[in-house]
Amino acid sequence: MSKNVVETMRERLYLRDPVFSFEFFPPKDEKGHATLEKSLAELARLNPAFVSVTCGAAGSTRDLVLSMQERYDFGVMAHITAMGYSRGELADLVADYRRRGVRNFLALRGDPPRDVPDWRPPSDQATNAREVVEIIRRVAPDVCIGVAGYPEKHPQAPSHEEDMRHLGEKVAAGADFVVTQLFFNNESYFDFVHRARLEGIKVPILPGIMPVTRTGQVDRFRELCRVEVPPALDGLLQDDEAVKTRGVGIAYAAAQCADLLRRGAYGIHFYTLNLSRASHTLYEILKAMGW
C-alpha cells in the first residue's frame, strides 16, 4: 500500500523543495498496458511527488488509480471531471477513492462531445471545474486538490482576464495548487504567475512541460492547445533525424526546466504520453545540473 503523501506533497510545495511529477493516461490495449507498466517501474525509482492519471473510458481511470495506489510508493492523483457524471455520482466517486486511500485529485471540467456543437450538460451535472473542486472538498475535506491553469489562455476563454478570473474561483473554492498546460516559452509561464499573484492567487503553480520526441507533435500542440512555439524550437524540430537521434527536443526541454527552476518555479510536471524514456532522461539531466 502506498503511503499517505498529502502532507508531504504540501510540505514539499510550500517549503520550495522542487517537486517532480508525471502524468499518464489509461492504456487502451495490451500493448499499451505493457508500455505503461515499464514506464511506471522506471519512474518509481525517481521518487516523484505524485503521478497523475487522466480520464479514460468506462472506469479505466479508477482501475488504474487504485492499482497504482496499491503497488507503488508515490502519491497517485486521480483526474476528476464534470463530464459524464451527475453531481451525486461525482460525490460517490470521490468518497470511494477516499475510502480506498487516494488523497490527491485534479479537478477539471473535461471536454464536451466534439461531434455535438450545441451540446448542453444535463441539469444534474457539474458544469465547470470550480463545482468539481467544491464537491471534492465537501466530500473529502482533508485531501489535496489541484486545478489546471493556462499560461497562454484556455482556447475557449474570451480573454486572459476572464480566464484568470475563473482560475481564482477554482482556488477560492478550495484548490491547493495549480498545474499548467504545456508551454514552450517560459516567459508565458512567468507572466501567468505574475498575473495570478495580482489576482490574489497565492497557491503554488507548477509548470507543465512535455519534451518533444517526434516531428509533427508541435503542430498538434498548436492545434489543440494553441501554444506558442518559439522560432528557435520550431526550426530545431523540422529535422526528424535531429529529433529522433540527437534528442534536440529533450535538450530544449532540459534548458527550459533549468531556467524555470532557477527563476523560482516550485517544480516540474512532466506530460509523458505514457513513455518514460524522454521524461526519465530529462529528469536525470536536471539532477546532474544539481536539481
C-alpha positions in Angstrom: 0.0 0.0 0.0 1.5 3.4 -0.9 2.0 5.9 1.9 -0.3 8.8 2.6 1.5 11.7 0.8 -0.9 14.6 1.1 1.0 16.3 3.9 4.4 15.5 2.2 3.2 17.0 -1.0 2.0 20.2 0.6 5.2 20.5 2.6 7.3 19.9 -0.5 5.4 22.5 -2.4 5.4 25.2 0.3 8.9 24.5 1.5 10.1 25.1 -2.1 11.8 21.7 -2.4 11.5 21.2 -6.2 8.5 18.8 -6.9 8.8 16.5 -9.9 5.6 14.8 -11.1 4.5 12.8 -14.1 1.2 12.4 -15.9 -0.2 9.2 -17.5 -3.4 8.1 -19.2 -5.2 4.7 -19.1 -4.0 2.5 -21.9 -6.4 1.2 -24.5 -4.9 -2.3 -25.3 -2.5 -4.9 -24.0 0.5 -3.3 -25.8 -0.4 0.0 -24.1 -0.6 -1.7 -20.7 2.9 -3.3 -21.2 4.3 0.1 -22.2 2.7 1.8 -19.1 3.9 -0.9 -16.7 7.5 -0.5 -18.0 7.2 3.3 -17.7 5.9 3.2 -14.1 8.5 0.7 -13.0 11.3 3.0 -14.3 9.7 6.2 -12.9 9.0 4.7 -9.5 12.8 4.8 -8.9 12.8 8.5 -9.3 10.6 9.0 -6.2 8.2 11.5 -7.8 6.0 13.7 -5.6 3.0 12.3 -7.4 1.8 10.6 -10.6 -1.5 11.8 -12.1 -3.9 9.7 -14.2 -6.0 11.3 -16.8 -9.6 10.3 -17.5 -10.3 7.2 -19.6 -13.4 5.4 -20.7 -15.6 3.0 -18.7 -13.9 3.1 -15.3 -10.4 2.7 -16.7 -9.1 5.7 -14.7 -10.5 4.4 -11.4 -9.0 0.9 -12.0 -5.6 2.3 -12.9 -5.5 4.8 -10.0 -6.4 2.1 -7.5 -3.9 -0.4 -8.9 -1.1 2.2 -8.7 -2.2 3.2 -5.2 -1.8 -0.4 -4.1 1.5 -1.1 -5.9 3.7 2.0 -5.7 5.1 4.1 -3.0 4.3 7.5 -4.5 1.3 9.8 -4.5 -1.3 9.0 -7.1 -3.5 11.8 -8.3 -6.9 11.0 -9.9 -8.3 13.3 -12.5 -11.9 14.1 -11.7 -14.0 15.8 -14.5 -17.5 17.1 -14.6 -18.2 15.5 -17.9 -20.2 12.2 -17.8 -21.2 12.3 -14.2 -24.0 13.7 -12.2 -23.1 15.7 -9.1 -24.2 12.7 -7.0 -22.1 10.3 -9.0 -19.0 12.6 -8.6 -19.5 12.7 -4.9 -19.8 8.9 -4.7 -16.6 8.5 -6.8 -14.6 10.8 -4.6 -15.9 9.1 -1.5 -14.9 5.7 -2.9 -11.5 6.9 -3.8 -11.1 8.4 -0.3 -12.1 5.1 1.3 -9.5 3.3 -0.8 -6.7 5.5 0.2 -6.5 8.1 -2.6 -5.7 11.5 -1.3 -4.9 13.5 -4.4 -7.2 14.9 -7.0 -7.0 17.1 -10.1 -10.4 18.8 -10.6 -11.3 19.6 -14.3 -14.3 20.5 -16.3 -13.4 17.9 -19.0 -14.1 18.1 -22.8 -17.7 18.2 -24.1 -18.5 15.9 -27.0 -16.7 17.3 -30.1 -19.3 16.0 -32.5 -22.2 17.8 -30.9 -21.6 21.6 -31.4 -24.7 22.7 -29.5 -24.3 20.2 -26.6 -25.5 21.3 -23.2 -24.8 19.4 -20.0 -27.7 17.7 -18.1 -29.2 19.7 -15.3 -27.8 17.4 -12.6 -24.2 17.6 -14.0 -21.5 20.0 -12.8 -20.7 22.5 -15.5 -17.2 23.7 -14.6 -14.0 22.8 -12.6 -15.0 25.1 -9.7 -18.0 23.0 -9.0 -15.8 19.9 -9.1 -13.5 21.4 -6.5 -16.4 22.2 -4.3 -17.7 18.6 -4.5 -14.3 17.1 -3.7 -13.7 19.5 -0.8 -17.2 18.8 0.6 -16.9 15.0 0.4 -13.2 14.8 1.4 -12.1 17.9 3.2 -8.7 16.5 4.1 -7.5 15.7 0.5 -5.1 17.7 -1.7 -6.7 19.2 -4.8 -5.0 20.6 -7.9 -6.6 22.5 -10.8 -5.4 23.4 -14.3 -4.1 26.8 -15.4 -3.4 28.1 -18.9 -0.4 30.4 -19.4 -1.5 31.2 -22.9 -5.2 31.3 -22.1 -7.7 28.5 -22.3 -8.7 28.2 -26.0 -12.4 28.8 -25.2 -11.8 31.7 -22.8 -12.8 35.1 -24.3 -9.8 36.9 -22.7 -6.9 36.5 -20.4 -8.7 38.4 -17.8 -11.7 36.1 -17.9 -9.5 33.1 -17.8 -7.7 34.3 -14.7 -11.0 35.1 -13.0 -12.1 31.5 -13.5 -8.8 30.3 -12.0 -9.3 32.5 -9.0 -12.7 31.0 -8.5 -11.3 27.5 -8.6 -8.7 28.3 -6.0 -11.2 30.1 -3.8 -13.3 27.0 -3.9 -10.6 25.0 -2.2 -7.8 24.1 -4.7 -4.3 23.7 -3.1 -2.2 24.2 -6.2 -2.3 24.8 -10.0 -0.7 22.7 -12.8 -0.3 24.5 -16.0 -1.0 23.4 -19.6 2.2 22.6 -21.5 4.1 25.6 -22.9 7.4 26.2 -24.7 8.0 29.9 -23.9 9.0 30.3 -20.3 8.0 34.0 -20.4 4.4 32.9 -20.8 4.6 31.0 -17.6 6.2 33.8 -15.6 3.8 36.3 -16.9 1.0 33.9 -16.0 2.3 33.6 -12.4 2.7 37.4 -12.1 -0.9 37.9 -13.3 -2.2 35.2 -10.9 -0.5 36.9 -7.9 -2.0 40.2 -8.9 -5.4 38.4 -8.9 -4.7 37.3 -5.3 -4.0 33.7 -6.2 -1.3 32.6 -3.7 -1.1 28.8 -4.2 1.9 27.1 -5.9 1.8 27.0 -9.7 3.6 24.0 -11.2 4.7 24.4 -14.8 3.7 21.6 -17.2 6.4 20.5 -19.6 6.5 18.0 -22.5 9.7 17.1 -24.2 9.1 16.8 -27.9 10.3 13.4 -29.3 8.7 13.3 -32.7 8.4 15.8 -35.6 4.7 16.7 -36.0 4.0 16.8 -32.3 4.3 20.6 -32.2 1.8 21.1 -34.9 -0.7 19.0 -32.9 0.0 21.1 -29.8 -0.6 24.3 -31.8 -3.9 23.0 -33.0 -5.2 21.5 -29.7 -3.6 23.7 -27.1 -3.0 26.9 -29.0 0.6 27.1 -27.6 3.2 29.4 -28.9 6.3 27.6 -30.4 9.4 29.9 -30.4 11.1 30.1 -33.8 14.3 28.6 -32.4 12.5 25.5 -31.2 10.4 25.3 -34.4 13.5 25.3 -36.5 15.1 22.5 -34.5 12.1 20.3 -34.8 11.9 20.4 -38.6 14.8 17.9 -38.7 13.4 14.4 -38.0 16.9 12.9 -37.5 17.8 15.6 -35.0 14.6 15.0 -33.0 14.9 11.2 -33.0 18.7 10.5 -32.6 20.1 13.7 -31.2 17.3 14.5 -28.8 17.0 18.2 -29.6 13.5 18.3 -28.2 14.7 16.8 -24.9 17.7 19.2 -24.8 15.4 22.2 -25.3 13.1 20.9 -22.5 16.1 20.5 -20.2 17.2 24.1 -20.7 13.6 25.2 -20.3 13.2 23.3 -17.0 16.5 24.5 -15.6 15.5 28.1 -16.3 12.1 27.6 -14.7 13.7 26.1 -11.5 16.4 28.7 -11.4 13.9 31.5 -11.6 11.7 30.1 -8.8 9.3 27.6 -10.1 8.0 25.1 -7.5 9.0 22.1 -9.6 8.1 20.5 -12.9 5.1 18.4 -14.0 6.0 16.2 -16.9 3.5 15.2 -19.6 4.8 11.7 -20.5 2.3 10.4 -23.1 2.9 7.1 -21.2 6.5 6.9 -22.4 9.0 7.3 -19.6 12.3 7.4 -21.6 12.2 11.1 -22.5 11.0 12.2 -19.1 13.4 9.9 -17.4 16.3 11.3 -19.4 15.1 14.8 -18.8 14.9 14.2 -15.0 18.5 12.7 -15.0 19.8 15.8 -16.8 18.2 18.1 -14.2 19.6 16.0 -11.4 23.1 16.3 -13.0 22.6 20.0 -13.0 22.0 20.0 -9.3 18.2 19.9 -9.2 
